[in-house]
Amino acid sequence: MIHSKFAEISDLNNQQFIDLNKQLQELNIKYSLPNHTQLNKERFNNNPLILNTGTYYGSRMWEYPFAIINADLSVGQKVADIGCGSTPFIAYLSKVTGAGNVTGFDNDFLKTDSTHFAFGVRKKFIEDTGINFTFSNIDAIDALDETFDKVFCISVLEHILEPAVWQKGLMEMARILKPGGKLILTFDVCLTNKIISIGDILNYTNLIPEGKVDMNWPEKRFVNVDGDAMDVFGIVLTKPNDQIYADTNNSKQIKKQHAFKKYIPEIISTQQLQLIKDIKKNKLRTIIKMLFNKYKE
């Protein structure tokens, strides 16, 4: 079984995908969640499998089943959905593991019952599903270390414009994951514009890919976003629970996950990133801004 791969339209013909999308579609209707039919017509006009099925966003018809199939969910597992929004996915997690075991984290909480087209968590949705909800930024997740058996982050990373934020977010997701647990991520990738790379994911989580990883690009692109051809990648990572020897005499043991720590890159802060950009544009103006502490953390 391939645990990490690019999304392909043909995957939607898989019976597991068909059955899960049917259940997710029912949950989308049950909780009166946003209808993305029109947006799907614009972005997935060459993909009849998407156009003729669900009302939730087209790429989620691959991302949600991919995440569920690879998660090995069971009742009682503690599960986190980072950047959860109001989606049939977190409603499904609640149905399988138990509402009290699911925590959604998001920094966009809608106190009114207004319809929100794409993002945000509706108050009524939280009440109806019974899940736990925590208002939290991705780079400072409000949870204790090693709390969750499974952590999901579905199509969130590529929407974060500041590198320092998504970099710290990846570290945070690894932090709250229990040893032996799984982190499942999906994110947009692009042939013409680097958004998030597999290397970024491995560098900043220091977790290990589970099973086989297929890095081969599909022959055809998955989605058209405002004229730009996009793809989706899903990756399943595990947090090692075993120990290894740190020396050749086999006298000192450490947790396997700690062996990666020296490879953790320094996070570039927003201010440092702006400094680099300003230097390229105008060195004199940058020096003046530095004198006035404009780049101070």
C-alpha positions as CSV (number, residue, x, y, z in Angstrom):
1,M,0.0,0.0,0.0
2,I,1.3,3.5,-0.9
3,H,0.8,5.7,2.1
4,S,2.0,9.0,0.6
5,K,1.3,10.1,-3.0
6,F,-0.2,12.6,-5.4
7,A,-3.9,12.8,-5.8
8,E,-5.2,11.2,-9.0
9,I,-8.7,11.3,-10.4
10,S,-8.6,7.6,-11.0
11,D,-8.3,7.1,-7.2
12,L,-11.9,8.3,-6.9
13,N,-13.0,5.1,-8.6
14,N,-11.7,3.1,-5.7
15,Q,-14.6,1.5,-3.8
16,Q,-13.3,2.8,-0.4
17,F,-13.2,6.3,-1.8
18,I,-16.7,5.9,-3.2
19,D,-18.1,4.6,0.1
20,L,-16.4,7.3,2.2
21,N,-17.5,10.1,-0.1
22,K,-21.1,8.9,0.1
23,Q,-20.9,9.1,3.9
24,L,-19.2,12.5,3.8
25,Q,-21.8,13.8,1.4
26,E,-24.5,12.8,3.8
27,L,-22.8,14.6,6.7
28,N,-22.3,17.7,4.5
29,I,-26.1,17.8,4.0
30,K,-26.9,16.8,7.6
31,Y,-25.0,19.8,9.0
32,S,-26.0,22.3,6.3
33,L,-22.4,22.9,5.3
34,P,-21.3,25.1,2.4
35,N,-22.1,24.0,-1.1
36,H,-19.2,24.2,-3.5
37,T,-20.9,23.0,-6.6
38,Q,-20.3,26.2,-8.6
39,L,-16.7,26.5,-7.6
40,N,-16.2,22.8,-8.5
41,K,-17.5,23.6,-12.0
42,E,-14.9,26.3,-12.4
43,R,-11.9,24.3,-11.0
44,F,-12.7,20.7,-11.9
45,N,-14.4,21.2,-15.3
46,N,-12.5,18.3,-16.8
47,N,-13.2,15.9,-13.9
48,P,-16.7,14.3,-14.3
49,L,-16.1,12.1,-11.2
50,I,-16.1,15.3,-9.1
51,L,-18.7,17.3,-11.0
52,N,-21.3,14.5,-10.7
53,T,-20.8,13.7,-7.0
54,G,-20.4,15.7,-3.8
55,T,-21.3,19.3,-2.9
56,Y,-18.1,19.9,-0.8
57,Y,-15.0,21.1,-2.4
58,G,-13.7,18.8,-5.2
59,S,-10.2,18.1,-4.0
60,R,-11.5,17.1,-0.6
61,M,-13.2,14.1,-2.4
62,W,-9.6,12.8,-2.6
63,E,-8.1,14.3,0.6
64,Y,-10.7,13.2,3.1
65,P,-10.8,9.5,2.1
66,F,-7.0,9.5,1.7
67,A,-6.7,10.7,5.3
68,I,-9.4,8.4,6.7
69,I,-8.1,5.3,5.0
70,N,-4.5,5.8,6.2
71,A,-5.5,6.8,9.8
72,D,-6.7,3.4,11.1
73,L,-9.3,5.2,13.3
74,S,-11.0,3.5,16.2
75,V,-13.3,4.4,19.1
76,G,-11.5,6.2,21.9
77,Q,-8.5,7.5,20.0
78,K,-7.7,11.1,20.7
79,V,-7.8,13.0,17.4
80,A,-6.9,16.6,16.4
81,D,-7.8,18.4,13.2
82,I,-5.6,21.5,12.7
83,G,-7.3,24.3,10.8
84,C,-10.5,22.3,11.1
85,G,-13.2,24.6,9.8
86,S,-16.8,23.3,9.6
87,T,-16.4,20.2,7.4
88,P,-17.9,16.8,6.9
89,F,-14.4,15.4,7.6
90,I,-14.3,16.4,11.3
91,A,-17.9,15.3,11.6
92,Y,-16.8,11.9,10.4
93,L,-13.9,11.8,12.9
94,S,-16.5,12.5,15.6
95,K,-18.7,9.7,14.4
96,V,-15.9,7.1,14.3
97,T,-13.9,7.9,17.4
98,G,-16.5,9.6,19.6
99,A,-17.2,13.3,19.7
100,G,-15.5,13.8,23.1
101,N,-12.2,12.5,21.6
102,V,-12.1,15.0,18.7
103,T,-10.6,18.4,19.1
104,G,-10.7,21.0,16.3
105,F,-8.2,23.8,16.3
106,D,-8.8,27.0,14.2
107,N,-8.2,30.7,14.6
108,D,-11.4,31.6,12.7
109,F,-14.4,31.1,14.9
110,L,-17.8,32.4,13.7
111,K,-20.0,33.2,16.7
112,T,-23.0,33.8,14.4
113,D,-24.8,31.1,12.4
114,S,-24.0,32.9,9.1
115,T,-23.0,30.8,6.2
116,H,-19.3,30.9,5.6
117,F,-18.2,29.9,2.1
118,A,-14.9,28.3,2.7
119,F,-13.3,28.7,6.1
120,G,-14.1,29.2,9.7
121,V,-15.9,27.2,12.4
122,R,-19.5,27.9,13.0
123,K,-20.8,27.9,16.5
124,K,-23.9,25.8,15.6
125,F,-21.7,23.2,13.9
126,I,-19.7,22.8,17.2
127,E,-22.9,22.4,19.2
128,D,-24.5,20.0,16.7
129,T,-21.4,17.7,16.4
130,G,-20.4,17.8,20.1
131,I,-16.7,18.0,19.3
132,N,-14.2,19.9,21.3
133,F,-13.1,23.2,19.8
134,T,-10.1,25.3,20.7
135,F,-9.4,28.8,19.3
136,S,-5.7,28.5,18.4
137,N,-3.1,29.6,15.8
138,I,-1.3,26.9,14.0
139,D,2.1,28.1,15.2
140,A,1.0,28.0,18.8
141,I,-1.3,25.1,19.2
142,D,-3.1,25.2,22.6
143,A,-2.5,21.6,23.6
144,L,-0.1,19.7,25.8
145,D,2.8,17.7,24.4
146,E,2.0,14.2,23.1
147,T,-1.7,14.4,23.6
148,F,-3.2,13.0,20.3
149,D,-3.0,9.6,18.7
150,K,-3.8,11.1,15.3
151,V,-3.3,14.6,14.0
152,F,-4.7,15.8,10.7
153,C,-4.1,19.0,8.8
154,I,-6.1,19.0,5.5
155,S,-5.2,21.6,2.9
156,V,-4.1,24.3,5.3
157,L,-0.4,24.8,4.9
158,E,-0.4,26.2,1.4
159,H,-2.8,29.0,2.5
160,I,-0.3,30.4,5.1
161,L,1.7,33.1,3.4
162,E,4.4,33.6,6.1
163,P,7.0,30.8,6.1
164,A,7.8,31.2,9.7
165,V,4.2,30.4,10.6
166,W,3.8,27.2,8.7
167,Q,7.3,26.1,9.7
168,K,6.5,26.4,13.4
169,G,3.1,24.9,12.7
170,L,4.6,21.7,11.5
171,M,6.8,21.6,14.6
172,E,3.7,22.1,16.7
173,M,1.8,19.3,15.1
174,A,4.7,16.9,15.8
175,R,4.9,18.2,19.4
176,I,1.3,17.3,20.2
177,L,1.4,13.9,18.6
178,K,1.9,10.9,20.8
179,P,4.9,8.6,20.2
180,G,3.7,5.9,17.8
181,G,1.0,8.2,16.5
182,K,0.3,9.4,13.0
183,L,0.4,12.9,11.4
184,I,-1.6,13.0,8.2
185,L,-1.2,16.1,5.9
186,T,-2.5,17.1,2.6
187,F,-1.5,20.2,0.7
188,D,-1.4,21.8,-2.7
189,V,1.7,21.6,-4.8
190,C,2.5,23.3,-8.1
191,L,4.8,22.6,-11.0
192,T,5.4,26.3,-11.7
193,N,5.5,27.8,-8.2
194,K,6.9,26.1,-5.1
195,I,4.4,26.3,-2.2
196,I,5.2,23.5,0.2
197,S,7.6,20.7,-0.6
198,I,8.0,17.2,0.8
199,G,11.5,18.2,2.1
200,D,9.9,21.0,4.1
201,I,7.5,18.6,5.8
202,L,10.3,16.2,6.8
203,N,12.6,19.0,7.9
204,Y,10.2,20.7,10.2
205,T,8.3,17.7,11.7
206,N,11.3,15.4,12.0
207,L,8.8,12.5,11.7
208,I,9.2,9.4,9.5
209,P,7.1,8.6,6.4
210,E,5.0,5.5,6.9
211,G,5.3,2.7,4.3
212,K,5.9,3.6,0.7
213,V,6.1,7.1,-0.7
214,D,5.4,7.7,-4.4
215,M,6.9,11.0,-5.6
216,N,5.9,10.4,-9.2
217,W,3.9,13.3,-10.7
218,P,0.6,12.1,-12.3
219,E,0.4,12.5,-16.0
220,K,-2.5,14.9,-15.8
221,R,-2.9,17.9,-13.4
222,F,-5.6,17.6,-10.7
223,V,-7.2,21.0,-10.4
224,N,-7.2,24.4,-12.2
225,V,-7.0,27.3,-9.8
226,D,-7.5,30.6,-11.5
227,G,-5.7,29.4,-14.6
228,D,-2.8,27.7,-12.6
229,A,-2.5,23.9,-12.8
230,M,-2.3,22.6,-9.2
231,D,-1.9,19.1,-7.7
232,V,-2.5,17.7,-4.2
233,F,-0.1,15.6,-2.2
234,G,-1.0,13.5,0.8
235,I,1.6,12.2,3.3
236,V,1.4,10.0,6.3
237,L,4.1,10.4,9.0
238,T,4.7,8.5,12.2
239,K,6.4,9.5,15.5
240,P,8.9,6.8,16.4
241,N,8.2,5.1,19.7
242,D,11.4,3.0,19.9
243,Q,14.9,3.8,21.0
244,I,18.3,3.6,19.2
245,Y,21.9,3.7,20.3
246,A,23.6,7.0,20.1
247,D,27.1,5.7,20.2
248,T,29.1,2.9,18.6
249,N,29.6,1.2,22.0
250,N,25.9,0.7,22.4
251,S,26.0,2.3,25.8
252,K,23.7,5.3,25.4
253,Q,20.1,5.0,24.2
254,I,17.9,7.9,23.0
255,K,14.5,8.1,21.4
256,K,14.7,7.6,17.7
257,Q,12.8,10.9,17.1
258,H,15.5,12.8,19.0
259,A,18.1,11.7,16.5
260,F,16.6,14.1,14.0
261,K,16.8,17.2,16.2
262,K,20.1,18.4,15.0
263,Y,18.6,18.7,11.5
264,I,15.9,21.1,12.6
265,P,16.5,24.2,10.6
266,E,16.3,27.7,12.1
267,I,12.9,29.3,11.6
268,I,13.1,32.5,9.5
269,S,10.9,35.0,11.3
270,T,8.6,37.4,9.4
271,Q,10.9,40.3,10.3
272,Q,14.0,38.5,9.0
273,L,12.2,37.6,5.8
274,Q,11.2,41.2,5.3
275,L,14.8,42.3,5.9
276,I,16.0,40.0,3.1
277,K,13.4,41.3,0.7
278,D,14.2,45.0,1.5
279,I,17.9,44.5,1.1
280,K,17.3,43.3,-2.5
281,K,15.1,46.3,-3.3
282,N,16.9,49.2,-1.6
283,K,20.0,48.8,0.6
284,L,20.1,52.4,1.8
285,R,16.5,52.4,2.9
286,T,17.0,49.1,4.6
287,I,20.0,50.5,6.6
288,I,17.8,53.4,7.7
289,K,15.0,51.1,8.8
290,M,17.5,49.0,10.7
291,L,18.7,52.1,12.6
292,F,15.1,52.7,13.7
293,N,14.7,49.1,14.8
294,K,12.0,48.4,12.2
295,Y,13.1,44.7,12.0
296,K,13.0,44.2,15.8
297,E,11.3,40.9,16.9
